[in-house]
Amino acid sequence: MNRIVPLILAVALFMEQMDSTVISTALPAIAADLGVGPITLKLALTSYMVALAVFIPISGWMADRFGAKKIFRIAILVFIIGSIFCAVSGSLLQFVLSRFLQGMGGAMMTPVGRLVLLRTTKRSELVSAMALLTIPALAGPLTGPPVGGFITTYFSWHWIFIINVPIGLLGIVLSGIYLPNLDHLRPPPIDWTGFFLVAVAAAGTVFGLSVVSLPALPPFVGIATTAVGILCGALYFRHARRHPSPILSFSVFENEAFRAATSSGTIFRIATGAIPFLMPLMLQLAFGLNPFRSGMITFAGALGALTVKFIARRVFAATGFKATLITASILAACTTAANGFFTPDTSHALIIAFLVMSGLCRSFFFTGSNALSYSEIDDAQASHATSIASVLQQVSLALGVAFAAFILEASSVLHGTHLQLADFHLAFFIVAGVSLLAVVPLLGLSRDAGAAASGHPPKTVEAEAAE
């Protein structure tokens, strides 16, 4: 396998993932410099997620129309410019607009990066490629807190954004040299009505859930915005059935592997989105650790994610997608539930050991789920598949944070006290149960689904005779 292509794409995605999580640690310092409260600034940060939700749906069409390589490099450049503007922002409005610009670049980087990988990788090598590409999604949220705490404490929060510049420029240069020029597919004229409906549906849902989970505005604002998003989503389903070339074609769900992997992955990602929200809060509020020590503990999950890169291909070849994904989902639920038994007296070494195992299981699941999703998708449907998967990813992650925040809020209200350790324990148990539900869409999956990518096809009579 040509490892340079997925590594270039992975570095760009890691930059995006790191940036979106590292900023959480620096929030108080940024808010103080801009003269606003941290809660107000949290609301401003949702502008990044809204930009992702708005522009991801159009990313596939843009890549088909102008070339995936060109759009990917432009996306990195836009992300760099947005990062520079964030670093020099002197007011809340400037910071909001800068984050939105960053989000525009990020919206194109993720799905277009996957599209480039899908169109340049043999299906037999897809697992190894996806293992490399999955690392940023798992390592970014885990390494973000300690890196953000270190930079903010010993340097300045401005460097959080400035460090994106040399990384991004390197990505532009390397992608220009090593990424192949993919053929333009001459897509039909853009479906503007569909684009509007999908953009409002995704942005409304993501923004609404973010506002509900981070109450910078009255709750009814988040509820109303989410309702508008759901309504536009329903209208788009109706529109897509009638339009000859919708901006996002749901025909990809006719593929069994894509349907099962995407449905299972969306459920699993809700739980995954809740964990980076719950764990640092529990370590800081219930255990009394400072942000840097908390971040150094949660960083352990990245070690498990990195391990998968070296063994994923052999494991999937030996057991196949279905068995491995079901096993990874069950084990991930168990390791998530284990967090509900931790107390301030629990050995940090034991906590780290479980976080490593949890990261290992989650990385196995996402590597396999991503590879299975695209294992039977042809080039004509690839742009739709990557765009739909990216939209669902953003919505499910936002839903995960909102879900976890709702559990904590409801539990504390029932107790009539401030957040206690028992509230976090309950949240982890419920999240683990949601994670376990990811098994359900996989149960009906055929045993040899995605065999071309996993390398684990059922033995034929000829193969058995040859042995």
N, C-alpha and C positions, 0 to 999 in steps of 0.2 A: 504494500500500500504506500502511496505517496503521502507521507506524513506531513509534509510542509504545508499542504493546503488546509487540512483541518486545524493545524497548529496556528496558522495565521488567522483563521476565522475564530478560533478559540481565544486568542489574545485580545481580539477586538471585542468579543462578547464579555470576556473577563473585565475589561476596562469599563464596560457599561454596567455590569453587575456590581462591581466594586463601588462605582460611583454612586449607584442608587442606594447602597446600604451603608457605606462609610459616612455619608452625610448625617445619618441619624445620630451618631455619637457626637458630632460637632454642632448639633442643633442649638444648644444653649449659647455657645460662643458666637455663632452666626447671628442668632436673634439679638444678642446684646449689641453687636456691632451695627446691625441695621436699625436698632431702636424699636424693636417689636417684641412681643411675647413669644415664647417657644411654641405655644399652641397656635398662634396666628401663623407662624412660619411653617408649622406642619401642614396647615391648610394650603399654603403656597406650594409646598412640595408635591401636592397632588397634581399640580399642573404638568409635571413630568409624566405621571401615569396617564393623564388625560391625553397628552400628545401621543403617547404610545398607542392608546386605544383608537385615536382618530386616524392615524396614518398607517398603522399596520395593515388594515384591509386593502389599501391601495398599493402596498409594497410589491405584491406579486405582479400586478399589472405593469407597474413601473419597470420591474426587472425584465419582464417579457418584452416590453416595448422598446426600452433603451439599452438593454443588456445588463445582466446581473452583476458582472464585474464592475462596470462603470457606476451603477447605482450603489454598490457596496462601498466603493472608494469615496463617492460623494457623501454617503451617509457618515463615514468616519470624519470627513472634513467638517460637516455640519456639527457633529458632536464636539469636535475640537473647538470650533468657534463658540458654540454654546458654553463650553467649559471656561473659556477665556472670559466671556461676558459674565459668567457666574462669579469668577474670582475678582472682577473689578466692580461688581454691583455695589452701589451705595445706598440703595433703597429697596423696600419690599417689592415695589412694582418692577424694578429692574431685575431683581432676582427671580421673580415669577416668570417674566418673559424669557429670561436666559434659560431657566429650567425647561420651559416649553420648547425652546429651540433645541436644547439637548435631547429632549424627548423625540423630536422630529427625526434627528439622526439615529437615535436608538431604535426607533420604530422600523427603520429600514435595515439597520445592521442585523438584527436577530433573524427575521424571516428570510431575508435575502442571503444571509450567510448560510442558513440551512439549505436554501435553494441551490446555491453554488455547490455545496457539499454533495447534495443529492444528485446533481447532474454531472458531477465529476468523479463519482465513486462507484465502483462495481458493487452490486448488491451483496456479493460474497464478502466484501470488505467493509460493509456498512456498520457492523457492530463496533469494530475497532475505531472507525472514524467518529461514530457517535459517542464512544467512550471519551475521546479527547474533547469533543464539543460539549459534553455534559458537565465536565469539570467546572467551567466557569459558573454555571447556574447553581452549583452546590457549594463551591469554594468561595465564590464572591460574597454571599450573605454571611458566611462564617468568618472570613478573614476581614470583612469590612469593619466590624466594631473594634478589634484591637488596633488595626491600622489607623482608623479614624481617631481613636483615643490617643495614640502615640503622636500623630501629626499635630493634632489640636493642642496637646499638652506641651510638646517640646518645640513646635514650630509655630505655624499659624494655619487656621482653617482654609486660608486661600490656597495653600499648597495641595489641598485635596483635589482641587480642580486643575491646578497648573500641571500636576504630574501626568494628566491625561494628554498633554500636548506632545511631548516626545514619544510617548507610547503610540498615540494616534498617527503621528507622522511616520513612524517606523512601519506601522500597519499599512499605510497608504503606499509607501515605497515597496514593501515586500509583496503586497497584493498585486501591484502593478507589474512586478517581475515574475511572480510564480503562479498567480491565478490564471487559468486559461480563459481565452475569450469565447464565451458561449454564444451560440447562434441566437439571433433574435427570432421570436416565434410569431411575430406579426399578430398580436392579439386584436380582437374586435374593438370598436370604439368603447371608451370607458362608460360604464353604467353609473351616471351621476346620481340618479335617484337612489339606486342601491347603495352607493358610496355614502350619501347623506344619512340614510337610514341606519346603516351599519355603524357609521361614525358616532351618531347620537346614541345608538343602542350600547355600544361598547364604552364610550366615554361617560354616558349617563350612569351606567351600572358601576363602572370603576370609581368614578367621582363620588357617587352616592354612597357606596360601601365604605369608601375612605373617610367620608365625612361622618358617617355613623360610628365608625370605629375610633376616629380621632375627633371628639366633639368640639371642634372649633366653631361650628355653627349649630343652631338649634337642630335637634334630631329630625324635625319634620322636613328640613331642607334635604337631608340625605335620603329620607324615605321617598319624598316626592321625586327627586332626581333619579333614584333607582327605578321608581315606577315608570317614569318617562322612558328610561333606557329599556326596560322590559317591554313596554308597549311598542317602541320602535323596532325592537328585535322581532316581535310577532308580526309587525307589518312587513318587515324584510322577508320573513319566511314566505309570506303570501306573494310578495313582489318577485322573489327569486323563482318561484314556480312558473311564473308567467313570462319572465324576461328571457329572451333567447341566449343572452350572454351576461349573466349577473356578475357583479364584482367579486362575489364569493359563491362558488358553485358547490351546492351540497351533494352533488353527484358522487363526490369522493367518499361519502358515507356508505355508498353501496358496496364498497370494498370491505370485506369482513375484517381484515387485519387492521385497517385504518380505523374503522368504527369501534372495534373492541379496545384497541390501544389508546385511542383518543378519549373515549368515555372513561376508561379506567384511570388514565393519566390525569384527567380533570379532577376526578374525585380524590385521587391520591395527592394532587397538588394543593387541594384545599387544606389538607392536614399539614403538608410541607410548608405552606405559607403561614400557618399559625405558629409553627415551632420557633422560627427566628424572632417572633414577636413575644412569645411566652417565656422562653428560656432566659434571655437577658433580664427581663423584668423580675422573674422569680429570683435569680441570683442576686440582683441588686436590691430589690424591695424586701424580699423575704429572708434572704441569706445575709444581707448587709454588705455585700462586696462592692467595691468601686467599679466604675465602667471598664477600666483597663483590665483588672483581674477577671471580671466577668467575661470580657472579650477573649482573654487568653484561654479560658475554659471552653467556651463555645467553639473556638478555633479547632478543637480536636475533631469535630465532625468532618472537617476538610481532609483530614488524614485518611479517613475511611473512603471518602470520595476519590482521592488520588489512587488508592490501592486498586480500585476497580479497573482502572486503565490497563493494568498489567495482566489481569486475569479474565476480563469480560469475554473476550472472543472464545477462549477455550471452554469456559463454563457454558455459554450459550450453544456452542457446538456439541457439547456433551449432553445437555439436557433439553435444549429447545427453548423457544420463547415462553410457551404457556406454562410449563412447570416452573421455570425460573422466576417468572413474574409473579406467579401466585405465591411461591415460597418467599420471595423478597417482600411482598406486600404483608404477609403474615408476620414475618420477622420484624419488619419496620414498625408494625402496630405494637408488637411486644416491647420493642426497645423504646418506643414513644411512651407507652404506658408505664415503663420503668421510671420515667421522670417523675411520675406521681408519687413515688415512694421516697424520693430524695428529701433530706432535711439538712439544716445547717451543720449537723454533726456528721453527715455522710462524708466519707473520704473523697477528696477531690480526685484522687486517682481512680476511684470506682466510677465517679460521674464521667470522667474523661473516657474511661474504657467503654461505657455504654454509649457515649456520644460518637466514639469511633465506629462502633458496631452499627449505630443508627445511620451514620453517614454512609457506611458501606452498603447497607440494605437499600437506602434511598437512591444511591448512585446506580446500583444494579437495576433497580426498577426503572429509573429514567433512561438509562442507557438502552435497556431492552425495549421499553415502551416507545422511545423515539425511533429506534431502528425498525421495530415492527410496524409502526405507523406508515413509514415510507417504503417498506420492503416490497410492496406490490403496486406502488404508484408509478405511472409512467410520466415522461417529461411533460406531456400535454396537461396533466393534472397537478404537476408538482407545485406550481405557484399558488394554486388554490389551496392545496393541502398545507403548505407551510404557513400561509396567511391565516387560515382557519385555526390551525394549531396554536399560532402565536396569540391570536385574539383570545382563545379559550384559556391560554396560559395566564394572561394578564387578569382576566376576570376571576379565574379560580384563585389566584394568589391574593387578590384584593378581598375576595370572599373569605379566604382563610383567616386573614387578619381581622376582618369584621366579625367573623364567627367566634374567634378566640376572645376578642374584646367584649362581645356580647355575653359570653359565658362568665367571664370575670365580673362584669358589671352586675349581671343577674344574681350570681352567687353572693357577692358582697351585699347587695340589697336585701337578699333573703336573710343574711346573717345580721343585718343592721349595723355593720361595722365597716371600717376601711378594709382594703385588700389584705387577706391573710394567706398564709401558706396553704391552707386547705382549699382556698379558691383556685390556686394554681394547680394543685393536685387534681381537683375535679376537672379542670380544663384539659389537662393532659390525658385523663382517662377518656373523656368524650372525644377528643381529637383522635386518639388511638382507635376508637370505635369507627370513626369516619374513615380513617386510613384502611381499616379492614374491609370496608365496603367496596374498595377498589378491586377486590377479588371477583365480585359478581359479574361484571361485563366479560371477564376472561374465562368464565366457566364454560360458556358455549363455544369458545374458540376451538377450531380444529387443531389436532395435535401437530400437524405439519405446517401450520400457518407461518409464513415468513421463512420457510425453509431455505430459500435461496440466500437469505441474509444471515441466518443463524448457522448454517452449515450442518443442520441436524435434520435432514429429511428422513422419512421412514425407510427402512431397508427394503429394497426390492428383492425379488427372487434372484436376479442376476448378481446383486451385491452379496447376498448370502452365499451363493454358489462360489463366487470369487474368493470369499474368505476361507 
